[in-house]
Amino acid sequence: MAEYQAITRDVMTIIRELAEAGRLKRGQVLVIGASTSEVAGKRIGTAGTTEIAAAIYEAVERSAAAYGFIPAFQCCEHLNRALVVEREAAERFGWEEVAAVPVPHAGGSMAACAYRRLAAPVLVETIRAHAGIDIGDTLIGMHLRRVAVPFRTSVKQVGQAHVTAAYT
């Protein structure tokens, strides 16, 4: 339990620092890529857990409520790195919807968790986010607007996973 609370706390710190440094505004998009396997200290794609995903999701949900950003959760390569977003955001931005539902072993534990917990989730093919957080080297760069500015947060790892962040 304490380890999940630490994950939530660390992700909230990362988001706060990134939101402040990148001047993330209400209605802007934050893409989150997360390997729960890497957080657990395993090789990406080998040991995903819904508990770690839930801890990360809680941090994103609480931070989105505080800062007003729109979260987009990147799936793994089995779903071509599609993103889980609220239907309202997809319609507002004109993002192309894809017909798939992520599950832990095809989409990733993080994307599957987000799909279950968002109010009206859809998958979209691609976005151009204003900022992003990559937990476990999942390679979110394809979903960031040009030009991404790397940002070093005070939290370098979530669990055992390397963290990178950027704003545009």
VMD Tcl script that builds the backbone (N, CA, C; Angstrom):
set m [mol new atoms 504]
animate dup $m
set s [atomselect $m all]
$s set {name element resname resid chain x y z} {
  {N N MET 1 A 0.818 -1.204 0.000}
  {CA C MET 1 A 0.000 0.000 0.000}
  {C C MET 1 A 0.861 1.267 0.000}
  {N N ALA 2 A 1.882 1.286 0.847}
  {CA C ALA 2 A 2.752 2.457 0.923}
  {C C ALA 2 A 3.473 2.694 -0.392}
  {N N GLU 3 A 3.843 1.602 -1.098}
  {CA C GLU 3 A 4.537 1.782 -2.376}
  {C C GLU 3 A 3.612 2.418 -3.412}
  {N N TYR 4 A 2.319 2.094 -3.376}
  {CA C TYR 4 A 1.375 2.696 -4.324}
  {C C TYR 4 A 1.137 4.157 -3.985}
  {N N GLN 5 A 1.107 4.478 -2.709}
  {CA C GLN 5 A 0.976 5.878 -2.299}
  {C C GLN 5 A 2.193 6.686 -2.738}
  {N N ALA 6 A 3.368 6.067 -2.672}
  {CA C ALA 6 A 4.594 6.739 -3.117}
  {C C ALA 6 A 4.544 6.981 -4.622}
  {N N ILE 7 A 4.027 6.029 -5.386}
  {CA C ILE 7 A 3.891 6.197 -6.832}
  {C C ILE 7 A 2.963 7.369 -7.124}
  {N N THR 8 A 1.807 7.399 -6.467}
  {CA C THR 8 A 0.852 8.494 -6.671}
  {C C THR 8 A 1.490 9.834 -6.319}
  {N N ARG 9 A 2.165 9.892 -5.196}
  {CA C ARG 9 A 2.816 11.127 -4.754}
  {C C ARG 9 A 3.873 11.576 -5.756}
  {N N ASP 10 A 4.713 10.641 -6.210}
  {CA C ASP 10 A 5.786 10.993 -7.144}
  {C C ASP 10 A 5.230 11.489 -8.479}
  {N N VAL 11 A 4.202 10.831 -8.989}
  {CA C VAL 11 A 3.618 11.257 -10.263}
  {C C VAL 11 A 2.959 12.627 -10.116}
  {N N MET 12 A 2.323 12.876 -8.987}
  {CA C MET 12 A 1.733 14.201 -8.761}
  {C C MET 12 A 2.815 15.279 -8.719}
  {N N THR 13 A 3.948 14.971 -8.124}
  {CA C THR 13 A 5.062 15.925 -8.090}
  {C C THR 13 A 5.568 16.205 -9.499}
  {N N ILE 14 A 5.745 15.157 -10.293}
  {CA C ILE 14 A 6.201 15.313 -11.676}
  {C C ILE 14 A 5.233 16.197 -12.456}
  {N N ILE 15 A 3.951 15.915 -12.329}
  {CA C ILE 15 A 2.951 16.700 -13.067}
  {C C ILE 15 A 2.953 18.151 -12.611}
  {N N ARG 16 A 3.009 18.385 -11.318}
  {CA C ARG 16 A 3.032 19.767 -10.801}
  {C C ARG 16 A 4.221 20.531 -11.355}
  {N N GLU 17 A 5.405 19.933 -11.282}
  {CA C GLU 17 A 6.606 20.610 -11.764}
  {C C GLU 17 A 6.532 20.867 -13.268}
  {N N LEU 18 A 6.055 19.887 -14.022}
  {CA C LEU 18 A 5.932 20.047 -15.473}
  {C C LEU 18 A 4.885 21.101 -15.827}
  {N N ALA 19 A 3.746 21.061 -15.158}
  {CA C ALA 19 A 2.670 22.027 -15.429}
  {C C ALA 19 A 3.145 23.450 -15.165}
  {N N GLU 20 A 3.905 23.636 -14.104}
  {CA C GLU 20 A 4.410 24.970 -13.778}
  {C C GLU 20 A 5.493 25.415 -14.756}
  {N N ALA 21 A 6.443 24.536 -15.057}
  {CA C ALA 21 A 7.542 24.899 -15.950}
  {C C ALA 21 A 7.040 25.143 -17.375}
  {N N GLY 22 A 6.111 24.307 -17.828}
  {CA C GLY 22 A 5.603 24.424 -19.189}
  {C C GLY 22 A 4.403 25.324 -19.314}
  {N N ARG 23 A 3.993 25.937 -18.200}
  {CA C ARG 23 A 2.824 26.824 -18.179}
  {C C ARG 23 A 1.608 26.156 -18.822}
  {N N LEU 24 A 1.374 24.915 -18.418}
  {CA C LEU 24 A 0.246 24.147 -18.950}
  {C C LEU 24 A -1.058 24.834 -18.551}
  {N N LYS 25 A -1.891 25.094 -19.543}
  {CA C LYS 25 A -3.142 25.819 -19.310}
  {C C LYS 25 A -4.340 24.875 -19.326}
  {N N ARG 26 A -5.445 25.342 -18.772}
  {CA C ARG 26 A -6.705 24.597 -18.823}
  {C C ARG 26 A -7.028 24.264 -20.270}
  {N N GLY 27 A -7.457 23.028 -20.483}
  {CA C GLY 27 A -7.854 22.609 -21.813}
  {C C GLY 27 A -6.717 22.132 -22.699}
  {N N GLN 28 A -5.473 22.269 -22.235}
  {CA C GLN 28 A -4.359 21.734 -23.003}
  {C C GLN 28 A -4.198 20.249 -22.691}
  {N N VAL 29 A -3.433 19.557 -23.516}
  {CA C VAL 29 A -3.345 18.101 -23.442}
  {C C VAL 29 A -2.002 17.656 -22.871}
  {N N LEU 30 A -2.070 16.720 -21.935}
  {CA C LEU 30 A -0.890 16.084 -21.349}
  {C C LEU 30 A -0.944 14.603 -21.701}
  {N N VAL 31 A 0.046 14.130 -22.456}
  {CA C VAL 31 A 0.114 12.712 -22.791}
  {C C VAL 31 A 0.933 11.990 -21.724}
  {N N ILE 32 A 0.454 10.824 -21.337}
  {CA C ILE 32 A 1.121 10.007 -20.333}
  {C C ILE 32 A 1.411 8.645 -20.937}
  {N N GLY 33 A 2.679 8.294 -20.969}
  {CA C GLY 33 A 3.086 6.950 -21.343}
  {C C GLY 33 A 3.659 6.301 -20.103}
  {N N ALA 34 A 3.223 5.096 -19.789}
  {CA C ALA 34 A 3.705 4.472 -18.560}
  {C C ALA 34 A 3.803 2.960 -18.723}
  {N N SER 35 A 4.961 2.434 -18.400}
  {CA C SER 35 A 5.146 0.990 -18.328}
  {C C SER 35 A 5.070 0.586 -16.865}
  {N N THR 36 A 3.987 -0.067 -16.492}
  {CA C THR 36 A 3.874 -0.520 -15.099}
  {C C THR 36 A 4.885 -1.622 -14.824}
  {N N SER 37 A 5.289 -2.344 -15.851}
  {CA C SER 37 A 6.342 -3.359 -15.685}
  {C C SER 37 A 7.640 -2.696 -15.244}
  {N N GLU 38 A 8.018 -1.617 -15.914}
  {CA C GLU 38 A 9.243 -0.898 -15.570}
  {C C GLU 38 A 9.152 -0.304 -14.162}
  {N N VAL 39 A 7.992 0.219 -13.803}
  {CA C VAL 39 A 7.814 0.749 -12.447}
  {C C VAL 39 A 8.086 -0.352 -11.422}
  {N N ALA 40 A 7.655 -1.563 -11.742}
  {CA C ALA 40 A 7.851 -2.704 -10.843}
  {C C ALA 40 A 9.270 -3.279 -10.909}
  {N N GLY 41 A 10.116 -2.717 -11.767}
  {CA C GLY 41 A 11.488 -3.188 -11.862}
  {C C GLY 41 A 11.690 -4.324 -12.845}
  {N N LYS 42 A 10.731 -4.548 -13.714}
  {CA C LYS 42 A 10.814 -5.607 -14.729}
  {C C LYS 42 A 10.994 -4.977 -16.105}
  {N N ARG 43 A 11.249 -5.812 -17.104}
  {CA C ARG 43 A 11.411 -5.334 -18.476}
  {C C ARG 43 A 10.057 -4.901 -19.029}
  {N N ILE 44 A 10.055 -3.818 -19.768}
  {CA C ILE 44 A 8.832 -3.262 -20.342}
  {C C ILE 44 A 8.018 -4.359 -21.034}
  {N N GLY 45 A 6.725 -4.371 -20.765}
  {CA C GLY 45 A 5.814 -5.304 -21.412}
  {C C GLY 45 A 5.783 -6.708 -20.849}
  {N N THR 46 A 6.436 -6.931 -19.711}
  {CA C THR 46 A 6.511 -8.307 -19.200}
  {C C THR 46 A 5.773 -8.561 -17.900}
  {N N ALA 47 A 5.468 -7.522 -17.143}
  {CA C ALA 47 A 4.909 -7.753 -15.806}
  {C C ALA 47 A 3.977 -6.626 -15.379}
  {N N GLY 48 A 3.140 -6.168 -16.283}
  {CA C GLY 48 A 2.237 -5.062 -15.983}
  {C C GLY 48 A 1.288 -5.392 -14.840}
  {N N THR 49 A 0.944 -4.355 -14.068}
  {CA C THR 49 A 0.015 -4.556 -12.964}
  {C C THR 49 A -1.047 -3.469 -12.948}
  {N N THR 50 A -2.255 -3.891 -12.638}
  {CA C THR 50 A -3.351 -2.934 -12.549}
  {C C THR 50 A -3.227 -2.071 -11.297}
  {N N GLU 51 A -2.579 -2.565 -10.254}
  {CA C GLU 51 A -2.420 -1.781 -9.020}
  {C C GLU 51 A -1.513 -0.573 -9.262}
  {N N ILE 52 A -0.409 -0.793 -9.956}
  {CA C ILE 52 A 0.487 0.326 -10.265}
  {C C ILE 52 A -0.221 1.294 -11.210}
  {N N ALA 53 A -0.916 0.765 -12.200}
  {CA C ALA 53 A -1.671 1.624 -13.132}
  {C C ALA 53 A -2.677 2.481 -12.370}
  {N N ALA 54 A -3.368 1.889 -11.409}
  {CA C ALA 54 A -4.357 2.640 -10.623}
  {C C ALA 54 A -3.695 3.758 -9.818}
  {N N ALA 55 A -2.504 3.503 -9.285}
  {CA C ALA 55 A -1.787 4.526 -8.517}
  {C C ALA 55 A -1.393 5.694 -9.416}
  {N N ILE 56 A -0.928 5.395 -10.629}
  {CA C ILE 56 A -0.575 6.447 -11.580}
  {C C ILE 56 A -1.835 7.190 -12.021}
  {N N TYR 57 A -2.886 6.441 -12.327}
  {CA C TYR 57 A -4.134 7.062 -12.774}
  {C C TYR 57 A -4.664 8.031 -11.712}
  {N N GLU 58 A -4.614 7.629 -10.452}
  {CA C GLU 58 A -5.095 8.502 -9.375}
  {C C GLU 58 A -4.341 9.830 -9.384}
  {N N ALA 59 A -3.032 9.775 -9.568}
  {CA C ALA 59 A -2.231 10.999 -9.603}
  {C C ALA 59 A -2.629 11.881 -10.787}
  {N N VAL 60 A -2.822 11.262 -11.943}
  {CA C VAL 60 A -3.197 12.029 -13.140}
  {C C VAL 60 A -4.588 12.635 -12.955}
  {N N GLU 61 A -5.519 11.851 -12.449}
  {CA C GLU 61 A -6.893 12.325 -12.251}
  {C C GLU 61 A -6.938 13.507 -11.281}
  {N N ARG 62 A -6.241 13.380 -10.163}
  {CA C ARG 62 A -6.224 14.465 -9.174}
  {C C ARG 62 A -5.544 15.711 -9.737}
  {N N SER 63 A -4.468 15.510 -10.472}
  {CA C SER 63 A -3.743 16.643 -11.057}
  {C C SER 63 A -4.554 17.313 -12.161}
  {N N ALA 64 A -5.245 16.518 -12.972}
  {CA C ALA 64 A -6.088 17.090 -14.034}
  {C C ALA 64 A -7.183 17.952 -13.430}
  {N N ALA 65 A -7.739 17.510 -12.314}
  {CA C ALA 65 A -8.770 18.301 -11.643}
  {C C ALA 65 A -8.188 19.629 -11.139}
  {N N ALA 66 A -6.963 19.600 -10.657}
  {CA C ALA 66 A -6.336 20.805 -10.118}
  {C C ALA 66 A -5.885 21.769 -11.204}
  {N N TYR 67 A -5.323 21.247 -12.300}
  {CA C TYR 67 A -4.733 22.094 -13.339}
  {C C TYR 67 A -5.618 22.286 -14.563}
  {N N GLY 68 A -6.597 21.421 -14.748}
  {CA C GLY 68 A -7.516 21.576 -15.868}
  {C C GLY 68 A -7.025 21.034 -17.194}
  {N N PHE 69 A -5.925 20.285 -17.201}
  {CA C PHE 69 A -5.447 19.717 -18.458}
  {C C PHE 69 A -6.270 18.488 -18.845}
  {N N ILE 70 A -6.134 18.087 -20.097}
  {CA C ILE 70 A -6.820 16.904 -20.618}
  {C C ILE 70 A -5.800 15.781 -20.700}
  {N N PRO 71 A -5.996 14.699 -19.962}
  {CA C PRO 71 A -5.034 13.587 -20.030}
  {C C PRO 71 A -5.293 12.688 -21.236}
  {N N ALA 72 A -4.206 12.197 -21.810}
  {CA C ALA 72 A -4.255 11.222 -22.902}
  {C C ALA 72 A -3.271 10.112 -22.531}
  {N N PHE 73 A -3.764 8.883 -22.443}
  {CA C PHE 73 A -2.956 7.756 -21.998}
  {C C PHE 73 A -2.540 6.906 -23.191}
  {N N GLN 74 A -1.242 6.809 -23.416}
  {CA C GLN 74 A -0.726 6.076 -24.572}
  {C C GLN 74 A -0.787 4.569 -24.355}
  {N N CYS 75 A -1.285 3.866 -25.364}
  {CA C CYS 75 A -1.271 2.399 -25.371}
  {C C CYS 75 A 0.113 1.919 -25.806}
  {N N CYS 76 A 0.332 0.619 -25.675}
  {CA C CYS 76 A 1.590 0.038 -26.132}
  {C C CYS 76 A 1.537 -0.228 -27.636}
  {N N GLU 77 A 2.614 -0.812 -28.151}
  {CA C GLU 77 A 2.718 -1.029 -29.599}
  {C C GLU 77 A 1.693 -2.013 -30.143}
  {N N HIS 78 A 1.114 -2.854 -29.279}
  {CA C HIS 78 A 0.100 -3.800 -29.760}
  {C C HIS 78 A -1.144 -3.081 -30.294}
  {N N LEU 79 A -1.348 -1.850 -29.855}
  {CA C LEU 79 A -2.443 -1.028 -30.385}
  {C C LEU 79 A -1.888 0.198 -31.100}
  {N N ASN 80 A -0.690 0.046 -31.656}
  {CA C ASN 80 A -0.044 1.097 -32.450}
  {C C ASN 80 A 0.093 2.421 -31.705}
  {N N ARG 81 A 0.277 2.346 -30.416}
  {CA C ARG 81 A 0.445 3.513 -29.553}
  {C C ARG 81 A -0.732 4.484 -29.636}
  {N N ALA 82 A -1.920 3.932 -29.891}
  {CA C ALA 82 A -3.142 4.747 -29.839}
  {C C ALA 82 A -3.267 5.327 -28.429}
  {N N LEU 83 A -4.200 6.242 -28.264}
  {CA C LEU 83 A -4.332 6.935 -26.979}
  {C C LEU 83 A -5.752 6.846 -26.455}
  {N N VAL 84 A -5.866 6.684 -25.149}
  {CA C VAL 84 A -7.159 6.666 -24.471}
  {C C VAL 84 A -7.447 8.089 -23.997}
  {N N VAL 85 A -8.588 8.615 -24.435}
  {CA C VAL 85 A -9.008 9.968 -24.065}
  {C C VAL 85 A -10.517 9.972 -23.836}
  {N N GLU 86 A -11.005 11.045 -23.258}
  {CA C GLU 86 A -12.445 11.232 -23.134}
  {C C GLU 86 A -13.020 11.556 -24.517}
  {N N ARG 87 A -14.174 11.026 -24.808}
  {CA C ARG 87 A -14.839 11.257 -26.093}
  {C C ARG 87 A -14.976 12.763 -26.372}
  {N N GLU 88 A -15.326 13.525 -25.364}
  {CA C GLU 88 A -15.497 14.973 -25.527}
  {C C GLU 88 A -14.230 15.629 -26.075}
  {N N ALA 89 A -13.066 15.215 -25.570}
  {CA C ALA 89 A -11.794 15.775 -26.056}
  {C C ALA 89 A -11.545 15.355 -27.505}
  {N N ALA 90 A -11.820 14.098 -27.810}
  {CA C ALA 90 A -11.620 13.609 -29.181}
  {C C ALA 90 A -12.477 14.405 -30.161}
  {N N GLU 91 A -13.702 14.655 -29.783}
  {CA C GLU 91 A -14.596 15.419 -30.663}
  {C C GLU 91 A -14.157 16.873 -30.771}
  {N N ARG 92 A -13.767 17.471 -29.655}
  {CA C ARG 92 A -13.347 18.868 -29.651}
  {C C ARG 92 A -12.120 19.115 -30.521}
  {N N PHE 93 A -11.155 18.187 -30.445}
  {CA C PHE 93 A -9.917 18.351 -31.206}
  {C C PHE 93 A -9.969 17.706 -32.590}
  {N N GLY 94 A -11.028 16.973 -32.882}
  {CA C GLY 94 A -11.144 16.331 -34.189}
  {C C GLY 94 A -10.215 15.141 -34.359}
  {N N TRP 95 A -9.893 14.466 -33.257}
  {CA C TRP 95 A -9.004 13.313 -33.325}
  {C C TRP 95 A -9.742 12.120 -33.918}
  {N N GLU 96 A -9.026 11.343 -34.724}
  {CA C GLU 96 A -9.605 10.181 -35.386}
  {C C GLU 96 A -9.726 9.007 -34.413}
  {N N GLU 97 A -10.964 8.543 -34.240}
  {CA C GLU 97 A -11.229 7.428 -33.330}
  {C C GLU 97 A -10.869 6.108 -33.998}
  {N N VAL 98 A -10.353 5.184 -33.205}
  {CA C VAL 98 A -10.072 3.831 -33.685}
  {C C VAL 98 A -10.921 2.849 -32.887}
  {N N ALA 99 A -11.270 1.747 -33.530}
  {CA C ALA 99 A -12.152 0.752 -32.911}
  {C C ALA 99 A -11.327 -0.317 -32.211}
  {N N ALA 100 A -10.981 -0.061 -30.976}
  {CA C ALA 100 A -10.235 -1.022 -30.163}
  {C C ALA 100 A -10.497 -0.712 -28.705}
  {N N VAL 101 A -10.269 -1.696 -27.876}
  {CA C VAL 101 A -10.370 -1.534 -26.427}
  {C C VAL 101 A -9.102 -2.111 -25.820}
  {N N PRO 102 A -8.330 -1.302 -25.097}
  {CA C PRO 102 A -7.093 -1.826 -24.519}
  {C C PRO 102 A -7.366 -2.765 -23.352}
  {N N VAL 103 A -6.554 -3.792 -23.271}
  {CA C VAL 103 A -6.543 -4.714 -22.140}
  {C C VAL 103 A -5.088 -4.805 -21.695}
  {N N PRO 104 A -4.822 -5.295 -20.494}
  {CA C PRO 104 A -3.442 -5.271 -20.000}
  {C C PRO 104 A -2.389 -5.863 -20.947}
  {N N HIS 105 A -2.692 -6.936 -21.660}
  {CA C HIS 105 A -1.671 -7.548 -22.514}
  {C C HIS 105 A -1.783 -7.141 -23.975}
  {N N ALA 106 A -2.676 -6.234 -24.292}
  {CA C ALA 106 A -2.793 -5.674 -25.641}
  {C C ALA 106 A -3.291 -4.248 -25.494}
  {N N GLY 107 A -2.364 -3.378 -25.225}
  {CA C GLY 107 A -2.684 -1.983 -24.970}
  {C C GLY 107 A -1.943 -1.477 -23.752}
  {N N GLY 108 A -1.734 -2.374 -22.786}
  {CA C GLY 108 A -0.992 -2.024 -21.590}
  {C C GLY 108 A -1.901 -1.795 -20.398}
  {N N SER 109 A -1.366 -2.083 -19.220}
  {CA C SER 109 A -2.139 -1.942 -17.979}
  {C C SER 109 A -2.581 -0.510 -17.741}
  {N N MET 110 A -1.727 0.464 -18.072}
  {CA C MET 110 A -2.083 1.865 -17.841}
  {C C MET 110 A -3.242 2.280 -18.727}
  {N N ALA 111 A -3.160 1.971 -20.015}
  {CA C ALA 111 A -4.233 2.329 -20.947}
  {C C ALA 111 A -5.521 1.600 -20.594}
  {N N ALA 112 A -5.415 0.332 -20.208}
  {CA C ALA 112 A -6.602 -0.445 -19.839}
  {C C ALA 112 A -7.268 0.152 -18.599}
  {N N CYS 113 A -6.469 0.572 -17.635}
  {CA C CYS 113 A -6.997 1.201 -16.422}
  {C C CYS 113 A -7.720 2.501 -16.782}
  {N N ALA 114 A -7.084 3.331 -17.601}
  {CA C ALA 114 A -7.703 4.603 -17.994}
  {C C ALA 114 A -9.002 4.355 -18.742}
  {N N TYR 115 A -9.014 3.366 -19.623}
  {CA C TYR 115 A -10.219 3.077 -20.406}
  {C C TYR 115 A -11.376 2.684 -19.485}
  {N N ARG 116 A -11.079 1.960 -18.428}
  {CA C ARG 116 A -12.127 1.544 -17.484}
  {C C ARG 116 A -12.585 2.702 -16.597}
  {N N ARG 117 A -11.723 3.667 -16.344}
  {CA C ARG 117 A -12.049 4.683 -15.347}
  {C C ARG 117 A -12.520 6.022 -15.910}
  {N N LEU 118 A -12.225 6.306 -17.170}
  {CA C LEU 118 A -12.716 7.553 -17.755}
  {C C LEU 118 A -14.231 7.476 -17.930}
  {N N ALA 119 A -14.894 8.617 -17.956}
  {CA C ALA 119 A -16.355 8.662 -18.044}
  {C C ALA 119 A -16.870 8.132 -19.383}
  {N N ALA 120 A -16.267 8.576 -20.483}
  {CA C ALA 120 A -16.695 8.162 -21.832}
  {C C ALA 120 A -15.444 7.962 -22.685}
  {N N PRO 121 A -14.717 6.873 -22.459}
  {CA C PRO 121 A -13.424 6.688 -23.117}
  {C C PRO 121 A -13.535 6.280 -24.578}
  {N N VAL 122 A -12.573 6.738 -25.366}
  {CA C VAL 122 A -12.388 6.289 -26.746}
  {C C VAL 122 A -10.888 6.192 -26.988}
  {N N LEU 123 A -10.538 5.438 -28.012}
  {CA C LEU 123 A -9.161 5.405 -28.476}
  {C C LEU 123 A -9.060 6.277 -29.713}
  {N N VAL 124 A -7.971 7.034 -29.787}
  {CA C VAL 124 A -7.710 7.846 -30.965}
  {C C VAL 124 A -6.339 7.468 -31.511}
  {N N GLU 125 A -6.183 7.715 -32.806}
  {CA C GLU 125 A -4.969 7.272 -33.482}
  {C C GLU 125 A -3.743 8.091 -33.106}
  {N N THR 126 A -3.899 9.407 -33.091}
  {CA C THR 126 A -2.752 10.264 -32.827}
  {C C THR 126 A -3.236 11.613 -32.320}
  {N N ILE 127 A -2.374 12.282 -31.588}
  {CA C ILE 127 A -2.676 13.621 -31.070}
  {C C ILE 127 A -1.417 14.471 -31.178}
  {N N ARG 128 A -1.542 15.726 -30.823}
  {CA C ARG 128 A -0.402 16.630 -30.687}
  {C C ARG 128 A -0.549 17.308 -29.323}
  {N N ALA 129 A 0.037 16.678 -28.315}
  {CA C ALA 129 A -0.094 17.143 -26.933}
  {C C ALA 129 A 0.812 18.335 -26.653}
  {N N HIS 130 A 0.416 19.116 -25.669}
  {CA C HIS 130 A 1.168 20.292 -25.245}
  {C C HIS 130 A 2.308 19.932 -24.302}
  {N N ALA 131 A 2.198 18.771 -23.651}
  {CA C ALA 131 A 3.227 18.321 -22.717}
  {C C ALA 131 A 3.096 16.811 -22.565}
  {N N GLY 132 A 4.135 16.196 -22.012}
  {CA C GLY 132 A 4.077 14.754 -21.838}
  {C C GLY 132 A 4.997 14.255 -20.753}
  {N N ILE 133 A 4.603 13.114 -20.208}
  {CA C ILE 133 A 5.400 12.418 -19.199}
  {C C ILE 133 A 5.555 10.981 -19.659}
  {N N ASP 134 A 6.790 10.510 -19.652}
  {CA C ASP 134 A 7.112 9.161 -20.069}
  {C C ASP 134 A 7.715 8.420 -18.880}
  {N N ILE 135 A 6.979 7.453 -18.379}
  {CA C ILE 135 A 7.414 6.671 -17.226}
  {C C ILE 135 A 7.806 5.282 -17.735}
  {N N GLY 136 A 9.104 5.021 -17.777}
  {CA C GLY 136 A 9.559 3.713 -18.219}
  {C C GLY 136 A 9.952 3.643 -19.678}
  {N N ASP 137 A 10.299 4.779 -20.271}
  {CA C ASP 137 A 10.811 4.821 -21.649}
  {C C ASP 137 A 9.854 4.200 -22.659}
  {N N THR 138 A 8.614 4.672 -22.659}
  {CA C THR 138 A 7.591 4.168 -23.577}
  {C C THR 138 A 7.550 4.930 -24.904}
  {N N LEU 139 A 8.337 5.981 -25.017}
  {CA C LEU 139 A 8.483 6.757 -26.264}
  {C C LEU 139 A 7.204 7.484 -26.680}
  {N N ILE 140 A 6.908 8.566 -25.974}
  {CA C ILE 140 A 5.709 9.359 -26.234}
  {C C ILE 140 A 5.919 10.467 -27.257}
  {N N GLY 141 A 7.141 10.673 -27.705}
  {CA C GLY 141 A 7.483 11.820 -28.551}
  {C C GLY 141 A 6.618 11.995 -29.780}
  {N N MET 142 A 6.134 10.893 -30.348}
  {CA C MET 142 A 5.310 10.989 -31.557}
  {C C MET 142 A 3.998 11.712 -31.299}
  {N N HIS 143 A 3.615 11.853 -30.034}
  {CA C HIS 143 A 2.343 12.489 -29.702}
  {C C HIS 143 A 2.498 13.906 -29.141}
  {N N LEU 144 A 3.706 14.457 -29.222}
  {CA C LEU 144 A 3.942 15.822 -28.758}
  {C C LEU 144 A 3.968 16.788 -29.943}
  {N N ARG 145 A 3.510 18.008 -29.692}
  {CA C ARG 145 A 3.616 19.054 -30.706}
  {C C ARG 145 A 5.088 19.396 -30.910}
  {N N ARG 146 A 5.367 20.051 -32.017}
  {CA C ARG 146 A 6.703 20.560 -32.242}
  {C C ARG 146 A 6.844 21.838 -31.454}
  {N N VAL 147 A 7.843 22.202 -30.914}
  {CA C VAL 147 A 9.139 21.608 -30.651}
  {C C VAL 147 A 9.141 21.244 -29.169}
  {N N ALA 148 A 9.472 20.016 -28.856}
  {CA C ALA 148 A 9.467 19.556 -27.471}
  {C C ALA 148 A 10.697 20.060 -26.725}
  {N N VAL 149 A 10.443 20.568 -25.529}
  {CA C VAL 149 A 11.510 21.053 -24.663}
  {C C VAL 149 A 11.651 20.050 -23.520}
  {N N PRO 150 A 12.783 19.348 -23.432}
  {CA C PRO 150 A 12.958 18.396 -22.335}
  {C C PRO 150 A 12.900 19.124 -20.998}
  {N N PHE 151 A 12.304 18.474 -20.030}
  {CA C PHE 151 A 12.209 19.068 -18.698}
  {C C PHE 151 A 12.640 18.033 -17.672}
  {N N ARG 152 A 13.557 18.419 -16.816}
  {CA C ARG 152 A 14.062 17.540 -15.758}
  {C C ARG 152 A 13.303 17.817 -14.470}
  {N N THR 153 A 12.564 16.827 -14.015}
  {CA C THR 153 A 11.831 16.980 -12.766}
  {C C THR 153 A 12.708 16.564 -11.591}
  {N N SER 154 A 12.300 16.930 -10.394}
  {CA C SER 154 A 13.054 16.526 -9.205}
  {C C SER 154 A 12.926 15.023 -8.966}
  {N N VAL 155 A 11.870 14.419 -9.500}
  {CA C VAL 155 A 11.663 12.967 -9.376}
  {C C VAL 155 A 12.223 12.328 -10.639}
  {N N LYS 156 A 13.266 11.547 -10.489}
  {CA C LYS 156 A 13.941 10.929 -11.644}
  {C C LYS 156 A 13.390 9.549 -11.983}
  {N N GLN 157 A 12.734 8.910 -11.016}
  {CA C GLN 157 A 12.183 7.573 -11.210}
  {C C GLN 157 A 10.839 7.475 -10.509}
  {N N VAL 158 A 9.957 6.679 -11.090}
  {CA C VAL 158 A 8.728 6.267 -10.414}
  {C C VAL 158 A 8.905 4.773 -10.201}
  {N N GLY 159 A 8.955 4.363 -8.950}
  {CA C GLY 159 A 9.346 2.996 -8.671}
  {C C GLY 159 A 10.733 2.793 -9.253}
  {N N GLN 160 A 10.884 1.802 -10.122}
  {CA C GLN 160 A 12.165 1.531 -10.777}
  {C C GLN 160 A 12.230 2.087 -12.193}
  {N N ALA 161 A 11.206 2.809 -12.622}
  {CA C ALA 161 A 11.135 3.294 -14.000}
  {C C ALA 161 A 11.739 4.684 -14.163}
  {N N HIS 162 A 12.557 4.828 -15.188}
  {CA C HIS 162 A 13.133 6.108 -15.565}
  {C C HIS 162 A 12.013 7.046 -16.040}
  {N N VAL 163 A 12.118 8.317 -15.684}
  {CA C VAL 163 A 11.102 9.307 -16.059}
  {C C VAL 163 A 11.714 10.394 -16.922}
  {N N THR 164 A 11.027 10.726 -18.008}
  {CA C THR 164 A 11.359 11.907 -18.803}
  {C C THR 164 A 10.080 12.705 -18.993}
  {N N ALA 165 A 10.256 13.988 -19.193}
  {CA C ALA 165 A 9.094 14.855 -19.395}
  {C C ALA 165 A 9.467 15.943 -20.380}
  {N N ALA 166 A 8.448 16.513 -21.012}
  {CA C ALA 166 A 8.680 17.594 -21.970}
  {C C ALA 166 A 7.442 18.455 -22.079}
  {N N TYR 167 A 7.652 19.701 -22.459}
  {CA C TYR 167 A 6.540 20.590 -22.804}
  {C C TYR 167 A 6.857 21.189 -24.163}
  {N N THR 168 A 5.839 21.758 -24.801}
  {CA C THR 168 A 6.050 22.312 -26.140}
  {C C THR 168 A 5.695 23.784 -26.143}
}
mol reanalyze $m
mol bondsrecalc $m
mol representation Tube
mol addrep $m
